[in-house]
Amino acid sequence: MNNQKINYSRLFDKLYPIPRSILGEGFRNSLNIISKYIKLKKFKYKSGKKIYDWVVPKEWILKNAYIKFKGKKILDVKNNHLHVIGYSKKIRKKINQKLLKKNIYSLKNSPNYIPYVTSYYQRNWGFCMKHSQKVSLKPGNYDCLIDTEFKNGYLVNGLGVLKGKSKKINLITTYLCHPNLANNELSGPLIMIGLYNRIKKWKFRNFTYNFLINPETIGTLCFLHSHGKKIKKNFNAGLVLTCLGGPKNKLSYKMSKNGQSTLDNIFKLLENIKKVKIRKFTLTGGSDERQYNSPGFELPVGNICRTVYGSYPEYHSSGDDKKFVRINKIEQTIDELDNILQLHDLCLPLKRYVPYGEPMLGKRNLYPNINTYETRNNSSSDTQTDNKEQKNILLNILGYSDGKNNILDIIKMKNLNMEKSFKILKICLNSKLIKFSY
């Protein structure tokens, strides 16, 4: 594995030009590059395999595509892979301007961007171009070529695992199937690489972490088909990484369907102190969290963004490029999510080393040994004054560490300060006052 400092800008430049789709050489090559940073086990699913109500499609190979007018190319897929709709069927013929326009996709509201369009499961053909170019097409016949091939192949998922003390699983997942898109495509894999390498270096891990990279939707369904029943037994929480490289300042978290996972509750507390924004769960939009939260699985997986899909003009278009994505935002997001996941890793049920009565805190310098007005009203110990808040939080954590409550339960129950509670939880752990109930 690559132990050197990761250059995210250089890695972006390596991945961005690769012509990816849900199956095929582009996806495999991209996954091989990521495998240098995340130890991945690859799982293959044959074309034609039935996955619940879906079928794994054939592999699509785009060899060439162009439009010529009077012998001059006015569109060439070699300049941008978005110029052809994903999974377009083959055509080679002269087409008049009127018919051609019906098969050209463009964005009226963003006339200088090429749209990203797909037709994975229905055989159609079509080109994509800037609307400003489409409206300027002159009357006449156009030589059109889309040279594609469909063949049986394999859908590939990559799964990395970092084991923890508990068998409880936290899933971190993203997709890798869009060509020539940045925020909506590469921000997720780049941040996953960063998180994997951060979490790998933690001194200890309470949870076991699964890192999944797959083609969107169909790849998730394949993973659930082969792994769903097994992971459901030990599943704790999950997070879909998407659209994390844009300019917005705050992270935006979409809740899981039931809204009650430990990760949901962490983000609720972070919203209360204005660190993040929260979106309600919805099935009309989003990403792979829709499959995890579907009936039959009901796995509490949320979705984390910075500049949310569909909320910016560059979304699903050629405008979503390296100029739109900030590499410094990629690095900032890794830092923020690393901190959040470290807090979340402490969210297991707590129990005390001493099961009966209050532990003696004075001998640990956590409670006043001299009883005075000052210690009764202002201080937590003989040497530390903090308006009794530390002492109150400490006593509440100890009083409710019964093997059932986790730190989030106690914070919510007693309306405690989140940041100070986690700080005092670490003091309790280090002082061998409490431990986790795995």
Contacts in CASP RR format, 6 or more apart in sequence:
PFRMAT RR
TARGET T0000
AUTHOR 0000-0000-0000
METHOD contacts of the structure
MODEL  1
MNNQKINYSRLFDKLYPIPRSILGEGFRNSLNIISKYIKLKKFKYKSGKK
IYDWVVPKEWILKNAYIKFKGKKILDVKNNHLHVIGYSKKIRKKINQKLL
KKNIYSLKNSPNYIPYVTSYYQRNWGFCMKHSQKVSLKPGNYDCLIDTEF
KNGYLVNGLGVLKGKSKKINLITTYLCHPNLANNELSGPLIMIGLYNRIK
KWKFRNFTYNFLINPETIGTLCFLHSHGKKIKKNFNAGLVLTCLGGPKNK
LSYKMSKNGQSTLDNIFKLLENIKKVKIRKFTLTGGSDERQYNSPGFELP
VGNICRTVYGSYPEYHSSGDDKKFVRINKIEQTIDELDNILQLHDLCLPL
KRYVPYGEPMLGKRNLYPNINTYETRNNSSSDTQTDNKEQKNILLNILGY
SDGKNNILDIIKMKNLNMEKSFKILKICLNSKLIKFSY
1 36 0 8 1.000
1 37 0 8 1.000
1 38 0 8 1.000
1 39 0 8 1.000
2 36 0 8 1.000
2 37 0 8 1.000
6 37 0 8 1.000
6 193 0 8 1.000
6 194 0 8 1.000
6 197 0 8 1.000
8 190 0 8 1.000
8 327 0 8 1.000
8 330 0 8 1.000
8 331 0 8 1.000
9 327 0 8 1.000
11 33 0 8 1.000
11 190 0 8 1.000
11 193 0 8 1.000
12 182 0 8 1.000
12 186 0 8 1.000
12 190 0 8 1.000
12 322 0 8 1.000
12 325 0 8 1.000
12 327 0 8 1.000
13 322 0 8 1.000
14 33 0 8 1.000
15 30 0 8 1.000
15 33 0 8 1.000
15 186 0 8 1.000
15 189 0 8 1.000
16 180 0 8 1.000
16 182 0 8 1.000
16 186 0 8 1.000
16 321 0 8 1.000
16 322 0 8 1.000
17 180 0 8 1.000
18 26 0 8 1.000
18 29 0 8 1.000
18 30 0 8 1.000
18 179 0 8 1.000
19 26 0 8 1.000
19 62 0 8 1.000
19 81 0 8 1.000
19 179 0 8 1.000
19 180 0 8 1.000
20 26 0 8 1.000
20 27 0 8 1.000
20 30 0 8 1.000
20 176 0 8 1.000
20 177 0 8 1.000
20 178 0 8 1.000
20 179 0 8 1.000
20 185 0 8 1.000
21 27 0 8 1.000
21 60 0 8 1.000
21 86 0 8 1.000
21 87 0 8 1.000
21 177 0 8 1.000
21 179 0 8 1.000
21 215 0 8 1.000
22 57 0 8 1.000
22 120 0 8 1.000
22 155 0 8 1.000
22 177 0 8 1.000
22 215 0 8 1.000
22 216 0 8 1.000
22 218 0 8 1.000
22 219 0 8 1.000
23 47 0 8 1.000
23 56 0 8 1.000
23 57 0 8 1.000
23 58 0 8 1.000
23 59 0 8 1.000
23 60 0 8 1.000
23 153 0 8 1.000
23 154 0 8 1.000
23 155 0 8 1.000
23 156 0 8 1.000
23 215 0 8 1.000
24 59 0 8 1.000
24 60 0 8 1.000
24 61 0 8 1.000
24 153 0 8 1.000
25 61 0 8 1.000
27 156 0 8 1.000
27 176 0 8 1.000
27 177 0 8 1.000
27 215 0 8 1.000
28 156 0 8 1.000
30 176 0 8 1.000
30 189 0 8 1.000
31 40 0 8 1.000
31 42 0 8 1.000
31 156 0 8 1.000
31 158 0 8 1.000
31 176 0 8 1.000
31 213 0 8 1.000
34 40 0 8 1.000
34 176 0 8 1.000
34 189 0 8 1.000
34 193 0 8 1.000
34 213 0 8 1.000
37 193 0 8 1.000
37 194 0 8 1.000
37 196 0 8 1.000
37 197 0 8 1.000
38 160 0 8 1.000
38 192 0 8 1.000
38 193 0 8 1.000
38 196 0 8 1.000
38 197 0 8 1.000
38 211 0 8 1.000
38 213 0 8 1.000
39 160 0 8 1.000
40 158 0 8 1.000
40 159 0 8 1.000
40 160 0 8 1.000
40 211 0 8 1.000
40 213 0 8 1.000
41 158 0 8 1.000
41 159 0 8 1.000
41 160 0 8 1.000
41 161 0 8 1.000
42 156 0 8 1.000
42 157 0 8 1.000
42 158 0 8 1.000
42 159 0 8 1.000
43 156 0 8 1.000
43 157 0 8 1.000
43 158 0 8 1.000
43 159 0 8 1.000
43 222 0 8 1.000
43 223 0 8 1.000
43 226 0 8 1.000
44 154 0 8 1.000
44 155 0 8 1.000
44 156 0 8 1.000
45 51 0 8 1.000
45 56 0 8 1.000
45 154 0 8 1.000
45 155 0 8 1.000
45 156 0 8 1.000
45 157 0 8 1.000
45 219 0 8 1.000
45 222 0 8 1.000
45 225 0 8 1.000
45 226 0 8 1.000
46 56 0 8 1.000
46 152 0 8 1.000
46 153 0 8 1.000
46 154 0 8 1.000
47 56 0 8 1.000
47 57 0 8 1.000
47 58 0 8 1.000
47 59 0 8 1.000
47 151 0 8 1.000
47 152 0 8 1.000
47 153 0 8 1.000
47 154 0 8 1.000
47 155 0 8 1.000
48 55 0 8 1.000
48 56 0 8 1.000
48 57 0 8 1.000
48 58 0 8 1.000
48 152 0 8 1.000
49 55 0 8 1.000
49 56 0 8 1.000
49 222 0 8 1.000
51 218 0 8 1.000
51 221 0 8 1.000
51 222 0 8 1.000
51 225 0 8 1.000
52 221 0 8 1.000
52 225 0 8 1.000
54 218 0 8 1.000
54 221 0 8 1.000
56 155 0 8 1.000
56 218 0 8 1.000
56 222 0 8 1.000
57 87 0 8 1.000
57 120 0 8 1.000
57 121 0 8 1.000
57 218 0 8 1.000
58 150 0 8 1.000
58 151 0 8 1.000
58 152 0 8 1.000
58 153 0 8 1.000
59 150 0 8 1.000
59 151 0 8 1.000
59 152 0 8 1.000
59 153 0 8 1.000
59 154 0 8 1.000
60 86 0 8 1.000
60 87 0 8 1.000
60 148 0 8 1.000
60 149 0 8 1.000
60 150 0 8 1.000
61 148 0 8 1.000
61 149 0 8 1.000
61 150 0 8 1.000
61 151 0 8 1.000
62 77 0 8 1.000
62 81 0 8 1.000
62 84 0 8 1.000
62 86 0 8 1.000
62 88 0 8 1.000
62 146 0 8 1.000
62 147 0 8 1.000
62 148 0 8 1.000
63 147 0 8 1.000
63 148 0 8 1.000
63 149 0 8 1.000
64 77 0 8 1.000
64 78 0 8 1.000
64 145 0 8 1.000
64 147 0 8 1.000
65 75 0 8 1.000
65 76 0 8 1.000
65 77 0 8 1.000
65 83 0 8 1.000
65 84 0 8 1.000
65 88 0 8 1.000
65 127 0 8 1.000
65 145 0 8 1.000
65 146 0 8 1.000
65 147 0 8 1.000
65 148 0 8 1.000
66 73 0 8 1.000
66 75 0 8 1.000
66 76 0 8 1.000
66 77 0 8 1.000
66 144 0 8 1.000
66 145 0 8 1.000
67 73 0 8 1.000
67 74 0 8 1.000
67 75 0 8 1.000
67 100 0 8 1.000
67 127 0 8 1.000
67 142 0 8 1.000
67 143 0 8 1.000
67 144 0 8 1.000
67 145 0 8 1.000
68 74 0 8 1.000
68 142 0 8 1.000
68 143 0 8 1.000
68 144 0 8 1.000
69 137 0 8 1.000
69 138 0 8 1.000
69 140 0 8 1.000
69 142 0 8 1.000
69 143 0 8 1.000
71 143 0 8 1.000
74 133 0 8 1.000
74 137 0 8 1.000
74 142 0 8 1.000
75 83 0 8 1.000
75 127 0 8 1.000
75 129 0 8 1.000
75 133 0 8 1.000
76 83 0 8 1.000
77 83 0 8 1.000
77 84 0 8 1.000
80 114 0 8 1.000
80 180 0 8 1.000
80 318 0 8 1.000
81 179 0 8 1.000
81 180 0 8 1.000
82 114 0 8 1.000
82 115 0 8 1.000
82 116 0 8 1.000
82 128 0 8 1.000
82 179 0 8 1.000
82 180 0 8 1.000
82 317 0 8 1.000
82 318 0 8 1.000
83 114 0 8 1.000
83 127 0 8 1.000
83 128 0 8 1.000
83 129 0 8 1.000
84 126 0 8 1.000
84 127 0 8 1.000
84 128 0 8 1.000
84 146 0 8 1.000
84 148 0 8 1.000
85 105 0 8 1.000
85 117 0 8 1.000
85 118 0 8 1.000
85 119 0 8 1.000
85 124 0 8 1.000
85 125 0 8 1.000
85 126 0 8 1.000
85 127 0 8 1.000
85 128 0 8 1.000
86 117 0 8 1.000
86 118 0 8 1.000
86 119 0 8 1.000
86 120 0 8 1.000
87 118 0 8 1.000
87 119 0 8 1.000
87 120 0 8 1.000
87 121 0 8 1.000
87 123 0 8 1.000
88 119 0 8 1.000
88 124 0 8 1.000
88 125 0 8 1.000
88 126 0 8 1.000
88 146 0 8 1.000
88 148 0 8 1.000
89 123 0 8 1.000
89 124 0 8 1.000
89 125 0 8 1.000
89 146 0 8 1.000
89 148 0 8 1.000
90 125 0 8 1.000
90 146 0 8 1.000
90 147 0 8 1.000
90 148 0 8 1.000
90 149 0 8 1.000
91 125 0 8 1.000
91 144 0 8 1.000
91 145 0 8 1.000
91 146 0 8 1.000
92 144 0 8 1.000
92 145 0 8 1.000
92 146 0 8 1.000
92 147 0 8 1.000
93 144 0 8 1.000
94 141 0 8 1.000
94 142 0 8 1.000
94 143 0 8 1.000
94 144 0 8 1.000
95 103 0 8 1.000
95 141 0 8 1.000
95 142 0 8 1.000
95 144 0 8 1.000
96 139 0 8 1.000
96 140 0 8 1.000
96 141 0 8 1.000
96 142 0 8 1.000
97 137 0 8 1.000
97 138 0 8 1.000
97 139 0 8 1.000
97 140 0 8 1.000
97 141 0 8 1.000
97 142 0 8 1.000
100 127 0 8 1.000
100 137 0 8 1.000
100 142 0 8 1.000
100 144 0 8 1.000
101 134 0 8 1.000
101 137 0 8 1.000
103 125 0 8 1.000
103 126 0 8 1.000
103 127 0 8 1.000
104 126 0 8 1.000
104 127 0 8 1.000
104 128 0 8 1.000
104 129 0 8 1.000
104 134 0 8 1.000
105 115 0 8 1.000
105 117 0 8 1.000
105 126 0 8 1.000
105 127 0 8 1.000
105 128 0 8 1.000
105 129 0 8 1.000
106 114 0 8 1.000
106 115 0 8 1.000
106 128 0 8 1.000
106 129 0 8 1.000
106 130 0 8 1.000
106 131 0 8 1.000
106 133 0 8 1.000
106 134 0 8 1.000
107 113 0 8 1.000
107 115 0 8 1.000
107 131 0 8 1.000
107 317 0 8 1.000
108 131 0 8 1.000
109 313 0 8 1.000
110 131 0 8 1.000
110 313 0 8 1.000
110 314 0 8 1.000
110 317 0 8 1.000
110 319 0 8 1.000
111 130 0 8 1.000
111 131 0 8 1.000
111 132 0 8 1.000
112 130 0 8 1.000
112 131 0 8 1.000
112 132 0 8 1.000
113 130 0 8 1.000
113 313 0 8 1.000
113 314 0 8 1.000
113 317 0 8 1.000
113 318 0 8 1.000
113 319 0 8 1.000
114 128 0 8 1.000
114 129 0 8 1.000
114 130 0 8 1.000
114 317 0 8 1.000
114 318 0 8 1.000
115 128 0 8 1.000
115 316 0 8 1.000
115 317 0 8 1.000
116 128 0 8 1.000
116 178 0 8 1.000
116 179 0 8 1.000
116 180 0 8 1.000
116 181 0 8 1.000
116 316 0 8 1.000
116 317 0 8 1.000
117 126 0 8 1.000
117 128 0 8 1.000
120 218 0 8 1.000
125 146 0 8 1.000
126 146 0 8 1.000
127 144 0 8 1.000
127 146 0 8 1.000
155 215 0 8 1.000
155 218 0 8 1.000
155 219 0 8 1.000
155 222 0 8 1.000
157 212 0 8 1.000
157 213 0 8 1.000
157 214 0 8 1.000
157 215 0 8 1.000
157 219 0 8 1.000
157 222 0 8 1.000
157 223 0 8 1.000
158 212 0 8 1.000
158 213 0 8 1.000
158 214 0 8 1.000
159 210 0 8 1.000
159 211 0 8 1.000
159 212 0 8 1.000
159 213 0 8 1.000
159 223 0 8 1.000
159 227 0 8 1.000
160 196 0 8 1.000
160 210 0 8 1.000
160 211 0 8 1.000
160 212 0 8 1.000
161 208 0 8 1.000
161 209 0 8 1.000
161 210 0 8 1.000
161 211 0 8 1.000
162 196 0 8 1.000
162 199 0 8 1.000
162 200 0 8 1.000
162 205 0 8 1.000
162 208 0 8 1.000
162 209 0 8 1.000
162 211 0 8 1.000
163 205 0 8 1.000
163 208 0 8 1.000
164 204 0 8 1.000
164 205 0 8 1.000
164 206 0 8 1.000
164 207 0 8 1.000
164 208 0 8 1.000
164 209 0 8 1.000
165 204 0 8 1.000
165 205 0 8 1.000
165 206 0 8 1.000
165 436 0 8 1.000
165 438 0 8 1.000
166 206 0 8 1.000
166 207 0 8 1.000
166 208 0 8 1.000
166 348 0 8 1.000
166 436 0 8 1.000
166 438 0 8 1.000
167 208 0 8 1.000
167 234 0 8 1.000
168 206 0 8 1.000
168 207 0 8 1.000
168 208 0 8 1.000
168 234 0 8 1.000
168 235 0 8 1.000
168 236 0 8 1.000
168 348 0 8 1.000
168 438 0 8 1.000
169 207 0 8 1.000
169 208 0 8 1.000
169 209 0 8 1.000
169 210 0 8 1.000
169 231 0 8 1.000
169 234 0 8 1.000
169 235 0 8 1.000
169 236 0 8 1.000
170 207 0 8 1.000
170 208 0 8 1.000
170 209 0 8 1.000
170 210 0 8 1.000
170 236 0 8 1.000
170 237 0 8 1.000
170 238 0 8 1.000
170 239 0 8 1.000
170 263 0 8 1.000
170 341 0 8 1.000
170 344 0 8 1.000
171 209 0 8 1.000
171 210 0 8 1.000
171 212 0 8 1.000
171 231 0 8 1.000
171 235 0 8 1.000
171 237 0 8 1.000
171 238 0 8 1.000
171 239 0 8 1.000
171 292 0 8 1.000
171 299 0 8 1.000
171 301 0 8 1.000
172 192 0 8 1.000
172 195 0 8 1.000
172 196 0 8 1.000
172 209 0 8 1.000
172 210 0 8 1.000
172 211 0 8 1.000
172 212 0 8 1.000
172 238 0 8 1.000
172 239 0 8 1.000
172 241 0 8 1.000
173 192 0 8 1.000
173 210 0 8 1.000
173 211 0 8 1.000
173 212 0 8 1.000
173 213 0 8 1.000
173 214 0 8 1.000
173 220 0 8 1.000
173 238 0 8 1.000
173 239 0 8 1.000
173 240 0 8 1.000
173 241 0 8 1.000
173 288 0 8 1.000
173 301 0 8 1.000
174 188 0 8 1.000
174 189 0 8 1.000
174 191 0 8 1.000
174 192 0 8 1.000
174 212 0 8 1.000
174 213 0 8 1.000
174 240 0 8 1.000
174 241 0 8 1.000
174 242 0 8 1.000
175 185 0 8 1.000
175 188 0 8 1.000
175 213 0 8 1.000
175 214 0 8 1.000
175 215 0 8 1.000
175 216 0 8 1.000
175 242 0 8 1.000
175 287 0 8 1.000
175 288 0 8 1.000
176 185 0 8 1.000
176 189 0 8 1.000
176 213 0 8 1.000
176 214 0 8 1.000
176 215 0 8 1.000
177 185 0 8 1.000
177 215 0 8 1.000
177 216 0 8 1.000
178 184 0 8 1.000
178 185 0 8 1.000
178 216 0 8 1.000
179 185 0 8 1.000
180 318 0 8 1.000
180 321 0 8 1.000
181 316 0 8 1.000
181 320 0 8 1.000
181 321 0 8 1.000
182 245 0 8 1.000
182 320 0 8 1.000
182 321 0 8 1.000
182 322 0 8 1.000
182 324 0 8 1.000
182 325 0 8 1.000
183 243 0 8 1.000
183 244 0 8 1.000
183 245 0 8 1.000
183 246 0 8 1.000
183 307 0 8 1.000
183 312 0 8 1.000
183 314 0 8 1.000
183 315 0 8 1.000
183 320 0 8 1.000
183 324 0 8 1.000
183 325 0 8 1.000
184 242 0 8 1.000
184 243 0 8 1.000
184 309 0 8 1.000
184 315 0 8 1.000
184 316 0 8 1.000
184 320 0 8 1.000
185 320 0 8 1.000
186 325 0 8 1.000
187 241 0 8 1.000
187 242 0 8 1.000
187 243 0 8 1.000
187 244 0 8 1.000
187 245 0 8 1.000
187 246 0 8 1.000
187 306 0 8 1.000
187 325 0 8 1.000
187 330 0 8 1.000
187 333 0 8 1.000
188 241 0 8 1.000
188 242 0 8 1.000
188 244 0 8 1.000
189 213 0 8 1.000
189 241 0 8 1.000
190 330 0 8 1.000
191 241 0 8 1.000
191 244 0 8 1.000
191 330 0 8 1.000
191 333 0 8 1.000
191 334 0 8 1.000
191 337 0 8 1.000
192 211 0 8 1.000
192 213 0 8 1.000
192 241 0 8 1.000
194 334 0 8 1.000
195 211 0 8 1.000
195 334 0 8 1.000
195 337 0 8 1.000
195 338 0 8 1.000
195 341 0 8 1.000
196 211 0 8 1.000
198 334 0 8 1.000
198 338 0 8 1.000
199 205 0 8 1.000
199 209 0 8 1.000
199 338 0 8 1.000
199 341 0 8 1.000
202 342 0 8 1.000
202 345 0 8 1.000
205 345 0 8 1.000
206 345 0 8 1.000
206 346 0 8 1.000
206 348 0 8 1.000
206 436 0 8 1.000
206 438 0 8 1.000
207 236 0 8 1.000
207 344 0 8 1.000
207 345 0 8 1.000
207 348 0 8 1.000
208 234 0 8 1.000
210 231 0 8 1.000
212 223 0 8 1.000
214 220 0 8 1.000
214 222 0 8 1.000
214 223 0 8 1.000
214 288 0 8 1.000
216 287 0 8 1.000
216 288 0 8 1.000
217 288 0 8 1.000
217 291 0 8 1.000
220 288 0 8 1.000
220 291 0 8 1.000
220 292 0 8 1.000
221 291 0 8 1.000
224 291 0 8 1.000
224 292 0 8 1.000
224 297 0 8 1.000
228 297 0 8 1.000
228 299 0 8 1.000
231 299 0 8 1.000
232 297 0 8 1.000
232 299 0 8 1.000
235 299 0 8 1.000
235 300 0 8 1.000
236 261 0 8 1.000
236 262 0 8 1.000
237 256 0 8 1.000
237 261 0 8 1.000
237 262 0 8 1.000
237 263 0 8 1.000
237 264 0 8 1.000
237 300 0 8 1.000
237 301 0 8 1.000
237 302 0 8 1.000
237 344 0 8 1.000
238 256 0 8 1.000
238 261 0 8 1.000
238 263 0 8 1.000
238 292 0 8 1.000
238 299 0 8 1.000
238 300 0 8 1.000
238 301 0 8 1.000
238 302 0 8 1.000
239 263 0 8 1.000
239 301 0 8 1.000
239 302 0 8 1.000
239 303 0 8 1.000
239 304 0 8 1.000
240 287 0 8 1.000
240 288 0 8 1.000
240 289 0 8 1.000
240 301 0 8 1.000
240 302 0 8 1.000
240 303 0 8 1.000
240 304 0 8 1.000
241 304 0 8 1.000
242 286 0 8 1.000
242 287 0 8 1.000
242 303 0 8 1.000
242 304 0 8 1.000
242 305 0 8 1.000
242 309 0 8 1.000
243 305 0 8 1.000
243 306 0 8 1.000
243 307 0 8 1.000
243 308 0 8 1.000
243 309 0 8 1.000
244 251 0 8 1.000
244 304 0 8 1.000
244 305 0 8 1.000
244 306 0 8 1.000
244 329 0 8 1.000
244 330 0 8 1.000
244 333 0 8 1.000
245 306 0 8 1.000
245 307 0 8 1.000
245 325 0 8 1.000
245 326 0 8 1.000
245 329 0 8 1.000
245 330 0 8 1.000
245 333 0 8 1.000
246 306 0 8 1.000
246 307 0 8 1.000
246 312 0 8 1.000
246 324 0 8 1.000
246 325 0 8 1.000
246 326 0 8 1.000
246 329 0 8 1.000
247 307 0 8 1.000
247 324 0 8 1.000
247 326 0 8 1.000
247 329 0 8 1.000
248 306 0 8 1.000
248 307 0 8 1.000
248 308 0 8 1.000
250 275 0 8 1.000
250 276 0 8 1.000
250 277 0 8 1.000
250 306 0 8 1.000
251 275 0 8 1.000
251 276 0 8 1.000
251 277 0 8 1.000
251 304 0 8 1.000
251 305 0 8 1.000
251 306 0 8 1.000
251 333 0 8 1.000
251 336 0 8 1.000
251 337 0 8 1.000
252 276 0 8 1.000
252 277 0 8 1.000
252 278 0 8 1.000
252 279 0 8 1.000
252 304 0 8 1.000
252 305 0 8 1.000
252 306 0 8 1.000
252 308 0 8 1.000
253 267 0 8 1.000
253 271 0 8 1.000
253 276 0 8 1.000
253 277 0 8 1.000
253 278 0 8 1.000
253 279 0 8 1.000
253 302 0 8 1.000
253 303 0 8 1.000
253 304 0 8 1.000
253 305 0 8 1.000
254 278 0 8 1.000
254 279 0 8 1.000
254 280 0 8 1.000
254 281 0 8 1.000
254 282 0 8 1.000
254 286 0 8 1.000
254 289 0 8 1.000
254 302 0 8 1.000
254 303 0 8 1.000
254 304 0 8 1.000
254 305 0 8 1.000
255 264 0 8 1.000
255 267 0 8 1.000
255 278 0 8 1.000
255 279 0 8 1.000
255 280 0 8 1.000
255 281 0 8 1.000
255 302 0 8 1.000
256 263 0 8 1.000
256 264 0 8 1.000
256 281 0 8 1.000
256 289 0 8 1.000
256 293 0 8 1.000
256 299 0 8 1.000
256 300 0 8 1.000
256 301 0 8 1.000
256 302 0 8 1.000
257 281 0 8 1.000
257 293 0 8 1.000
257 298 0 8 1.000
257 300 0 8 1.000
258 264 0 8 1.000
258 298 0 8 1.000
258 300 0 8 1.000
259 281 0 8 1.000
259 300 0 8 1.000
260 300 0 8 1.000
261 300 0 8 1.000
261 302 0 8 1.000
262 344 0 8 1.000
262 347 0 8 1.000
262 406 0 8 1.000
262 408 0 8 1.000
263 300 0 8 1.000
263 302 0 8 1.000
263 344 0 8 1.000
264 300 0 8 1.000
264 302 0 8 1.000
265 347 0 8 1.000
265 408 0 8 1.000
265 412 0 8 1.000
266 340 0 8 1.000
266 343 0 8 1.000
266 344 0 8 1.000
266 347 0 8 1.000
266 408 0 8 1.000
267 276 0 8 1.000
267 278 0 8 1.000
267 340 0 8 1.000
268 278 0 8 1.000
269 408 0 8 1.000
269 411 0 8 1.000
269 418 0 8 1.000
270 276 0 8 1.000
270 340 0 8 1.000
270 418 0 8 1.000
271 277 0 8 1.000
271 278 0 8 1.000
272 418 0 8 1.000
273 418 0 8 1.000
273 419 0 8 1.000
279 303 0 8 1.000
279 308 0 8 1.000
281 289 0 8 1.000
281 293 0 8 1.000
281 302 0 8 1.000
283 290 0 8 1.000
285 309 0 8 1.000
286 303 0 8 1.000
286 309 0 8 1.000
287 303 0 8 1.000
287 309 0 8 1.000
288 301 0 8 1.000
289 301 0 8 1.000
289 302 0 8 1.000
289 303 0 8 1.000
291 297 0 8 1.000
292 299 0 8 1.000
292 300 0 8 1.000
292 301 0 8 1.000
293 299 0 8 1.000
293 300 0 8 1.000
293 301 0 8 1.000
293 302 0 8 1.000
304 337 0 8 1.000
306 329 0 8 1.000
306 333 0 8 1.000
309 315 0 8 1.000
310 316 0 8 1.000
312 324 0 8 1.000
314 320 0 8 1.000
314 321 0 8 1.000
314 324 0 8 1.000
343 422 0 8 1.000
346 407 0 8 1.000
346 422 0 8 1.000
346 425 0 8 1.000
346 426 0 8 1.000
347 406 0 8 1.000
347 407 0 8 1.000
347 408 0 8 1.000
348 406 0 8 1.000
348 436 0 8 1.000
348 437 0 8 1.000
348 438 0 8 1.000
349 403 0 8 1.000
349 404 0 8 1.000
349 405 0 8 1.000
349 406 0 8 1.000
349 436 0 8 1.000
349 437 0 8 1.000
350 397 0 8 1.000
350 400 0 8 1.000
350 401 0 8 1.000
350 402 0 8 1.000
350 403 0 8 1.000
350 405 0 8 1.000
350 406 0 8 1.000
350 407 0 8 1.000
350 410 0 8 1.000
350 425 0 8 1.000
350 434 0 8 1.000
350 435 0 8 1.000
350 436 0 8 1.000
350 437 0 8 1.000
351 401 0 8 1.000
351 402 0 8 1.000
351 403 0 8 1.000
351 434 0 8 1.000
351 435 0 8 1.000
351 436 0 8 1.000
351 437 0 8 1.000
352 359 0 8 1.000
352 398 0 8 1.000
352 401 0 8 1.000
352 433 0 8 1.000
352 434 0 8 1.000
352 435 0 8 1.000
353 359 0 8 1.000
353 432 0 8 1.000
353 433 0 8 1.000
353 434 0 8 1.000
353 435 0 8 1.000
354 433 0 8 1.000
358 395 0 8 1.000
358 398 0 8 1.000
358 399 0 8 1.000
359 398 0 8 1.000
359 433 0 8 1.000
360 367 0 8 1.000
361 367 0 8 1.000
361 394 0 8 1.000
362 368 0 8 1.000
362 369 0 8 1.000
362 381 0 8 1.000
364 431 0 8 1.000
364 433 0 8 1.000
365 381 0 8 1.000
365 382 0 8 1.000
365 383 0 8 1.000
366 380 0 8 1.000
366 381 0 8 1.000
366 391 0 8 1.000
366 394 0 8 1.000
366 427 0 8 1.000
366 431 0 8 1.000
367 380 0 8 1.000
367 381 0 8 1.000
367 391 0 8 1.000
368 375 0 8 1.000
368 376 0 8 1.000
368 379 0 8 1.000
368 380 0 8 1.000
368 381 0 8 1.000
368 382 0 8 1.000
369 382 0 8 1.000
370 382 0 8 1.000
374 385 0 8 1.000
375 382 0 8 1.000
377 388 0 8 1.000
378 385 0 8 1.000
378 386 0 8 1.000
378 387 0 8 1.000
378 388 0 8 1.000
379 385 0 8 1.000
379 386 0 8 1.000
379 388 0 8 1.000
379 391 0 8 1.000
380 386 0 8 1.000
380 388 0 8 1.000
380 389 0 8 1.000
380 390 0 8 1.000
380 391 0 8 1.000
380 394 0 8 1.000
381 391 0 8 1.000
384 390 0 8 1.000
389 417 0 8 1.000
389 420 0 8 1.000
390 420 0 8 1.000
390 424 0 8 1.000
393 416 0 8 1.000
393 417 0 8 1.000
393 420 0 8 1.000
393 421 0 8 1.000
393 424 0 8 1.000
394 424 0 8 1.000
394 427 0 8 1.000
394 428 0 8 1.000
396 410 0 8 1.000
396 414 0 8 1.000
396 416 0 8 1.000
397 407 0 8 1.000
397 410 0 8 1.000
397 421 0 8 1.000
397 424 0 8 1.000
397 425 0 8 1.000
397 428 0 8 1.000
397 434 0 8 1.000
398 428 0 8 1.000
398 433 0 8 1.000
398 434 0 8 1.000
400 409 0 8 1.000
400 410 0 8 1.000
400 413 0 8 1.000
400 414 0 8 1.000
401 410 0 8 1.000
401 428 0 8 1.000
401 434 0 8 1.000
403 437 0 8 1.000
404 437 0 8 1.000
405 413 0 8 1.000
407 421 0 8 1.000
407 422 0 8 1.000
407 425 0 8 1.000
410 416 0 8 1.000
410 421 0 8 1.000
411 418 0 8 1.000
411 421 0 8 1.000
425 434 0 8 1.000
428 434 0 8 1.000
429 435 0 8 1.000
END
